[in-house]
Amino acid sequence: MNLLGRTHGKLVHSRRVRRLSEELSGLVSPNATILDVGCGDGLIASLINATRPDVEIQGIDVLVRGSTHIPVGNFDGSTIPFPDKSFDSVMFVDVLHHTDDPMVMLREGCRVSRESLILKDHTDEGFLSNATLRFMDWVGNKPHGVVLPYNYWRENAWKNAIEELNLTTEAWHTDLKLYPQPADLIFGRSLHFVAKLNVPWASATGD
C-alpha cells in the first residue's frame, strides 16, 4: 500500500486535482459563494480560487484535517450546518459515493443553495466499471481513513435523482482526462463526470 500510495501521489494525484480544478472553475458563477462539502484538505477548492479570485469558498467535512488549504468546519455527514439558501452553489467532489444514501446529501445541498449544485462523481457503466472504481477509491482514500461504502450509481440513477429533485442540468462533462495516457483508457473512460445542476428556484427573484 505504501508503494501504491507513493505512485498514486506522483503520477495521479497532482494531475487529477489540477484537471478537476480547471473543470470545476469553469462551472462556477461569477462572484459566487460556494460551500465545498466533504472537501478534505481543500486543495481543489484552493486551486479553483487561484484562478477564480472572484469567488469565496469554504468547506465542511466529517474528518477535519490538521492542515487545510481553505477554512473547514465539521459536520455530521447528513445535515449541512447552515440555513436555507446560504450559498450560491454547493459543491460535492467525489463525496456522494462515500455516503449510504446520496439523496440525503443532494437534498441538503439543494436546501442550502440559492443557485446550483456542482458535482464531481462517477457513473458505474461499462466493462469492469465497479471493480475499477473500487480500486481507485481504495488507493486514493483508504490511507486517509475515508469510509468506503463503494456506493456508485448508474447513469439512470443520476437522471432519476435529478428529476426527483426538479434540478436542471446546465452542464454535464465526461471527457475529463484526469490521468496520463495510457492510464486514462483504463481509469478514465466515462467513469467520471462533472456537472452543474440548477436548483428549481435559481431563476426566482426577490429571495
Sine and cosine of phi, psi and omega as CSV:
sin_phi,cos_phi,sin_psi,cos_psi,sin_omega,cos_omega
0.00,0.00,-0.60,0.80,0.02,-1.00
-0.88,0.48,-0.70,0.72,0.03,-1.00
-0.90,0.43,-0.69,0.72,0.04,-1.00
-0.87,0.49,-0.66,0.75,-0.01,-1.00
-0.89,0.45,-0.68,0.73,0.01,-1.00
-0.91,0.40,-0.66,0.75,0.02,-1.00
-0.90,0.43,-0.68,0.73,0.04,-1.00
-0.86,0.50,-0.68,0.73,-0.02,-1.00
-0.90,0.43,-0.66,0.75,-0.06,-1.00
-0.97,0.25,-0.68,0.73,-0.16,-0.99
-0.99,-0.15,-0.38,0.93,-0.16,-0.99
-0.88,-0.47,-0.78,0.63,-0.23,-0.97
-0.87,0.50,-0.76,0.65,-0.08,-1.00
-0.90,0.43,-0.66,0.75,0.03,-1.00
-0.92,0.40,-0.67,0.75,-0.03,-1.00
-0.87,0.49,-0.75,0.66,-0.05,-1.00
-0.93,0.38,-0.57,0.82,0.03,-1.00
-0.91,0.41,-0.74,0.67,-0.02,-1.00
-0.91,0.42,-0.65,0.76,0.01,-1.00
-0.91,0.42,-0.66,0.75,0.01,-1.00
-0.89,0.45,-0.60,0.80,0.04,-1.00
-0.90,0.43,-0.73,0.69,-0.01,-1.00
-0.90,0.43,-0.71,0.71,-0.08,-1.00
-0.95,0.32,-0.60,0.80,-0.01,-1.00
-0.88,0.47,-0.49,0.87,0.04,-1.00
-0.95,0.31,-0.24,0.97,-0.01,-1.00
-0.99,-0.12,-0.15,0.99,-0.09,-1.00
-1.00,0.10,0.74,-0.68,0.02,-1.00
-0.94,0.33,0.45,-0.89,0.05,-1.00
-0.85,0.53,0.69,-0.73,0.10,-1.00
0.86,0.51,0.47,0.88,-0.07,-1.00
-0.98,0.21,0.50,-0.87,0.24,-0.97
-0.99,-0.17,0.74,-0.68,-0.14,-0.99
-0.77,-0.64,0.68,-0.73,0.16,-0.99
-0.96,-0.29,0.87,-0.50,0.01,-1.00
-0.99,-0.12,0.97,-0.25,-0.08,-1.00
-1.00,0.03,0.80,-0.60,-0.05,-1.00
0.95,0.33,0.70,0.71,-0.20,-0.98
-0.98,0.19,-0.15,0.99,-0.06,-1.00
0.89,0.46,-0.79,-0.61,0.01,-1.00
-0.99,0.10,-0.04,1.00,0.06,-1.00
0.98,0.21,0.23,0.97,-0.06,-1.00
-0.90,0.44,-0.71,0.70,-0.02,-1.00
-0.88,0.47,-0.69,0.73,0.03,-1.00
-0.87,0.49,-0.65,0.76,-0.01,-1.00
-0.92,0.39,-0.56,0.83,0.05,-1.00
-0.94,0.35,-0.59,0.81,0.10,-0.99
-0.88,0.48,-0.72,0.70,0.00,-1.00
-0.88,0.47,-0.52,0.85,-0.01,-1.00
-0.90,0.43,-0.57,0.82,0.02,-1.00
-0.99,-0.14,-0.26,0.97,0.01,-1.00
-0.79,-0.62,0.94,0.34,-0.02,-1.00
-0.92,0.40,-0.15,0.99,0.03,-1.00
-0.97,0.24,-0.28,0.96,-0.06,-1.00
-0.98,-0.18,0.37,-0.93,0.00,-1.00
-0.85,-0.52,0.85,-0.53,-0.08,-1.00
-0.83,-0.55,0.74,-0.67,0.20,-0.98
-0.75,-0.67,0.35,-0.94,-0.11,-0.99
-0.82,-0.58,0.30,-0.95,0.19,-0.98
-0.68,-0.73,0.48,-0.88,0.01,-1.00
-0.40,-0.92,0.41,-0.91,0.06,-1.00
-0.98,0.21,-0.39,0.92,0.05,-1.00
-0.84,-0.54,0.99,-0.13,-0.01,-1.00
-0.99,0.12,0.87,-0.50,-0.06,-1.00
-0.98,0.20,0.35,-0.94,-0.05,-1.00
-0.89,0.45,-0.51,0.86,0.00,-1.00
-0.74,-0.67,0.80,-0.60,-0.02,-1.00
-0.71,-0.70,0.39,-0.92,-0.04,-1.00
-1.00,0.05,-0.27,0.96,0.04,-1.00
-0.70,-0.72,0.28,-0.96,0.10,-0.99
-0.89,0.46,0.77,-0.64,-0.06,-1.00
-0.76,-0.65,0.79,-0.61,0.08,-1.00
-0.96,-0.29,0.22,-0.97,-0.02,-1.00
-1.00,-0.06,0.54,-0.84,0.17,-0.99
-0.54,-0.84,0.19,-0.98,-0.18,-0.98
-1.00,0.05,0.01,1.00,0.03,-1.00
1.00,0.01,-0.06,1.00,0.01,-1.00
-0.73,-0.68,-0.54,0.84,0.00,-1.00
-0.88,-0.47,0.87,-0.50,0.04,-1.00
-0.97,0.26,0.84,-0.54,-0.16,-0.99
-0.99,0.14,0.80,0.60,0.05,-1.00
-0.63,-0.78,0.45,-0.90,0.03,-1.00
-0.93,0.38,0.19,-0.98,0.06,-1.00
-0.83,0.56,0.64,-0.77,0.12,-0.99
0.82,0.57,0.69,0.72,-0.01,-1.00
-0.99,0.14,-0.41,0.91,-0.09,-1.00
-0.75,-0.66,0.43,-0.90,0.10,-0.99
-0.92,0.40,-0.69,0.73,-0.02,-1.00
-0.69,-0.73,0.52,-0.86,0.13,-0.99
-0.89,-0.46,0.77,-0.64,-0.12,-0.99
-0.92,-0.40,0.75,-0.66,0.09,-1.00
-0.84,-0.54,0.96,-0.29,-0.02,-1.00
-0.95,-0.32,0.96,-0.28,-0.02,-1.00
0.78,0.63,0.75,0.67,-0.03,-1.00
-0.90,-0.43,-0.69,0.72,-0.20,-0.98
-0.89,0.45,-0.55,0.84,0.01,-1.00
-0.97,0.25,-0.06,1.00,0.11,-0.99
-1.00,-0.05,0.03,1.00,0.01,-1.00
-0.97,-0.24,0.39,-0.92,0.04,-1.00
-0.95,0.32,-0.54,0.84,-0.01,-1.00
-0.64,-0.77,0.99,-0.12,-0.03,-1.00
-0.84,0.55,-0.44,0.90,-0.01,-1.00
-0.88,0.47,-0.52,0.86,0.01,-1.00
-0.87,0.50,-0.76,0.65,-0.02,-1.00
-0.96,0.29,-0.55,0.83,0.06,-1.00
-0.89,0.46,-0.68,0.74,0.04,-1.00
-0.90,0.44,-0.67,0.75,0.03,-1.00
-0.90,0.44,-0.66,0.75,0.05,-1.00
-0.87,0.49,-0.67,0.74,0.05,-1.00
-0.89,0.46,-0.66,0.75,-0.03,-1.00
-0.88,0.48,-0.66,0.75,-0.11,-0.99
-1.00,0.09,-0.26,0.97,-0.08,-1.00
-1.00,-0.05,0.61,-0.79,0.13,-0.99
-1.00,-0.01,-0.46,0.89,-0.15,-0.99
-0.80,-0.59,-0.77,0.64,-0.19,-0.98
-0.37,-0.93,0.30,-0.95,0.24,-0.97
-0.95,-0.30,0.68,-0.73,0.07,-1.00
-0.89,-0.45,0.86,-0.51,-0.14,-0.99
-0.87,-0.49,0.57,-0.82,0.35,-0.94
-0.79,-0.62,0.85,-0.53,0.01,-1.00
-0.40,-0.92,-0.35,-0.94,-0.11,-0.99
-0.83,-0.55,0.37,-0.93,0.25,-0.97
-0.87,-0.50,0.81,-0.59,-0.05,-1.00
-1.00,0.07,0.96,0.27,-0.04,-1.00
-0.74,-0.67,0.63,-0.78,0.11,-0.99
0.97,-0.23,0.08,-1.00,-0.09,-1.00
-0.89,0.45,0.82,-0.57,0.04,-1.00
0.82,0.57,0.46,0.89,-0.05,-1.00
-0.89,0.46,-0.70,0.71,-0.06,-1.00
-0.90,0.43,-0.69,0.73,0.01,-1.00
-0.90,0.43,-0.64,0.77,0.02,-1.00
-0.91,0.42,-0.71,0.71,0.00,-1.00
-0.90,0.44,-0.65,0.76,0.03,-1.00
-0.88,0.47,-0.67,0.74,0.00,-1.00
-0.90,0.44,-0.72,0.69,0.01,-1.00
-0.88,0.47,-0.67,0.74,-0.01,-1.00
-0.89,0.46,-0.70,0.72,-0.04,-1.00
-0.90,0.43,-0.72,0.70,-0.01,-1.00
-0.91,0.42,-0.69,0.72,-0.11,-0.99
-0.98,0.17,-0.45,0.89,-0.17,-0.99
-0.88,-0.48,-0.41,0.91,-0.03,-1.00
-0.84,0.54,-0.66,0.75,-0.01,-1.00
-0.89,0.46,-0.35,0.94,-0.04,-1.00
-0.99,-0.11,0.08,1.00,0.02,-1.00
0.96,0.27,0.34,0.94,-0.01,-1.00
-0.96,0.27,0.69,-0.72,0.06,-1.00
-0.91,0.42,0.70,-0.71,-0.09,-1.00
-0.83,-0.55,0.98,0.18,0.06,-1.00
-0.98,0.17,-0.16,0.99,0.02,-1.00
0.81,0.59,0.74,0.68,-0.09,-1.00
-0.99,-0.10,0.96,0.27,-0.04,-1.00
-1.00,-0.03,0.66,-0.75,0.01,-1.00
-0.99,-0.15,0.52,-0.85,0.21,-0.98
-0.98,0.20,0.25,-0.97,-0.07,-1.00
-0.86,0.52,-0.62,0.78,0.00,-1.00
-0.89,0.46,-0.56,0.83,0.02,-1.00
-0.91,0.41,-0.65,0.76,0.07,-1.00
-0.89,0.46,-0.70,0.71,0.00,-1.00
-0.88,0.47,-0.65,0.76,0.01,-1.00
-0.91,0.42,-0.64,0.77,0.02,-1.00
-0.91,0.41,-0.68,0.73,0.02,-1.00
-0.87,0.49,-0.67,0.74,0.01,-1.00
-0.93,0.38,-0.69,0.73,-0.03,-1.00
-0.89,0.46,-0.59,0.81,-0.03,-1.00
-1.00,0.01,0.05,1.00,0.01,-1.00
0.85,0.53,0.60,0.80,0.05,-1.00
-1.00,0.07,0.41,-0.91,0.05,-1.00
-0.90,-0.44,0.79,-0.61,-0.03,-1.00
-0.99,0.14,0.94,-0.35,0.06,-1.00
-1.00,0.06,-0.58,0.81,0.01,-1.00
-0.50,-0.87,0.58,-0.82,0.06,-1.00
-0.50,-0.87,0.96,-0.28,-0.08,-1.00
-0.90,-0.44,0.71,-0.70,-0.01,-1.00
-0.88,-0.48,-0.36,0.93,-0.03,-1.00
-1.00,0.04,0.98,0.22,-0.17,-0.98
-1.00,-0.05,-0.36,0.93,0.01,-1.00
0.80,0.60,0.79,0.61,-0.03,-1.00
-0.96,0.27,-0.38,0.92,-0.12,-0.99
-0.83,-0.55,0.48,-0.88,0.08,-1.00
-0.94,0.35,0.45,-0.89,0.09,-1.00
-0.96,0.28,0.55,-0.83,0.04,1.00
-1.00,0.04,0.08,1.00,-0.06,-1.00
-0.86,0.52,-0.54,0.84,-0.04,-1.00
-0.91,0.42,-0.43,0.90,0.04,-1.00
-0.92,0.40,-0.46,0.89,-0.02,-1.00
-0.99,-0.11,-0.75,0.66,-0.15,-0.99
-0.99,-0.15,-0.17,0.99,0.03,-1.00
-0.99,-0.11,-0.99,0.12,-0.01,-1.00
0.76,0.66,-0.70,-0.72,0.08,-1.00
-0.94,-0.34,0.47,0.88,-0.04,-1.00
-0.98,0.21,-0.31,0.95,-0.08,-1.00
-0.87,-0.48,0.50,-0.87,0.14,-0.99
-0.52,-0.86,0.43,-0.90,0.28,-0.96
-0.87,-0.49,0.55,-0.83,-0.06,-1.00
-0.53,-0.85,0.47,-0.88,0.16,-0.99
-0.87,-0.50,0.87,-0.50,-0.05,-1.00
-0.88,-0.48,0.87,-0.50,-0.04,-1.00
-0.99,0.10,0.71,-0.71,0.03,-1.00
-0.96,0.27,0.38,-0.92,-0.13,-0.99
-0.86,0.52,-0.52,0.86,-0.08,-1.00
-1.00,-0.09,0.23,0.97,-0.08,-1.00
-0.87,0.50,-0.58,0.82,-0.07,-1.00
-1.00,-0.04,-0.03,1.00,-0.02,-1.00
-0.94,0.34,0.45,-0.89,0.03,-1.00
-0.90,-0.44,0.36,-0.93,0.08,-1.00
1.00,0.07,0.16,0.99,0.03,-1.00
-0.96,0.29,0.00,0.00,0.00,0.00
